[in-house]
């Protein structure tokens, strides 16, 4: 309004989500924070079609995108986030696993920070193997330019350690970005590359 204020919040809820066909405008007046987009299906497959539908929304004044799933979040494509012009946060929050498939990568441009959370935040014992973890398979990677990366899992945070398939995988916060990794009851590994965590 005339007095300013941050952009609004948009929530899209559905048991299944293949893409976003709606137009969103979450711009705020100069000097105020942009809006927030929340998506929360049961399972979320971040494929090329979903990324294509999300990309125009990155120019819609959003400075916070939260992708949530009751069960699993799977990234199966390359996703690049362009500089939004100010600090912004992408969050992936899964009730069970976050899985990066072979060939997938999340590359966040200037000013983006990335936060991943997998599993039950209130867990009091180690989940079964293969549940409640963050898994980067084959040559999958996460990288920010100058923002931070925060990874939290009730179980494991694992980067593929097979040198024959790892390629240039890893988790990297470059240009003085902060990297934080927590595995509540599981293990953390850095994959097959010497600079798997950076």
N, C-alpha and C positions, 0 to 999 in steps of 0.2 A: 504494500500500500504506500501511501504518500509518506509515511513515517519510516519506511524501509522494513527490515526484517529478513530472515532467511527464507529460502525457497521452501515449498511445501513437501510433504511426504506422499509418495505414491506406492501402494501395495497391490501386487497382483498375486492372487491366490488361486490355485487350481491343483487338482490331483496330478495332472500331466501338463507340461508346457513345451510346445515345439518351437514357438517363436512369438514375438510381440508385434502386433499389427497396429497398435495405437500410437498416436503422437503424444509426446509428453513435453511440457515446457515447465521447467523447474527453476528458471532464472530468478535471481534476486537482484535488488537494486545494487548499484556499485557500492562496494565496501561491506557487503553482507554475504554470508555463506549461501551457497546454492542448496538445492533440494536433495532428497534422499529417495532412492528406488529400492523397494523390497520385493523379492520374488520368493515364494515358498511352496513349491510342489512337494510330492512325496519323494520321488527320485528326480534328479536334475542331470540331464545329459547336455553338457555345453559343447555342441557340435557347430559346424560351420554355419548352418542355418540360423541357430540361435545367436551366434556371434554377429552375423550380418544384421539381424534385427536389433541387437543391442547397440551396435556401433553408432547409428544416428542419435541415440539417446545420450551418448557421451558429449554431444554438442548441445544438449538441452538444458544446460545449467546445473547438472547433477554434480555434487562433490562427494557423494557417498552412495555406493551401490552395494547392497547386501543380498547375496544369493544364498538361500537356505533350502535345505531338504531334510525331511523327516528321516530319510534313510541315507542314500548315497548321492554324492556329487561326482560326476565323471567328466573330465575334460578330454575331448577326443579330437582336438584341432589346435591350430596355432592362433593365439589371441593376443593382439597388440593393442595396448591402451595409449592413446595419444595424450599429449600434454593438455590438461584442462585449464591451464593458466593460473592455477593456485592449488594449494594442498587438497588432496582427495584420497579417499579410501575405498578399496574394493575388499569386501569380506566374503569368504566362502565358509558356510557353517553347515555341517552335516551331522545328523544324529548318529550315523554310522561311519562310513568311510569317505575320504576324498581320494580319488584315483586319477592320476594323469596317465593316459594311455601312450603307447609308442607313437612318436611323431608329434605329440602335443607339447605346447609350451605357452607359458604366460609371460609376456614381456611388457612390463609397465614402463611407460615413458616418464619424462620429467614430472615431478610433483605427486606421483601416485605412490601410495603405500599399499601393502597387501597383507591381509590377515586371514589365516586358515584355522578352522577349529573343527576337529573330528571326534565324535564320540560323546559320551555322557560326561558333562562337566562335574556331575555329582557322584561319579563312580567311586566306590570304596574298595574295589578289588580289581585285579587285572582282567580285562575282557578276554574272551577266547581269541586264539590266534586268528588273524585275518579280519578282526572286527575292531572298530573304533580307532582306525589309523589313517595316516597320510602316506600314500604310496606313489612314488614316481617311477613308472615302469620304463624299461628300455632307455631311450634317449630323451625322455621328458625333462623339462627344465622350468624354473621360475627365476625371473630376474627383474629387479627394479633399477631405475637409473639413479635417483637420489633420494628415494623414499625407503622406508623400512619394510622388513618382512618379519611377520610374527606367526610362527607355527605352533599350534597346540594340539596334542592328541591324547586321548585317554590311554591309547596303546602305543604302537610304534610310529616313528617317522623314518621311512626307509626310501633311500634313493638306490636305484638299480646298481649293483656292484659287479655285474658281469662285464668285463672289459670288451668282450666281443660284440656287445649290443649297446653299450653305454653311450657311445658317441660323445657329444659335448653336454651331457646331462649335468644336473646339479642345481643348487639353490644359491643365487648370488644377489647381494645388495651392493651395487657398485657405487662409486663416487660418494663415499662416506655414509651410505645408508646403513641402518642398524639391523642386524639379524638376530632374532631370538627364536630358539627352538626348545619346546618342552614336550617330553613324552612322559605322561604321568606314571604309567606302570610298565611301559615297554622300552624298546631300544631306539637309539638314534644312530644312523650311519650316514656317511657322506658320499656313498657311491664309489664308482670306479675312477673318478678323476681326482687328481691331487688338489684341484681347486673346486671340489664338489660343493663345499660351503665356502662362501667368500663374502 
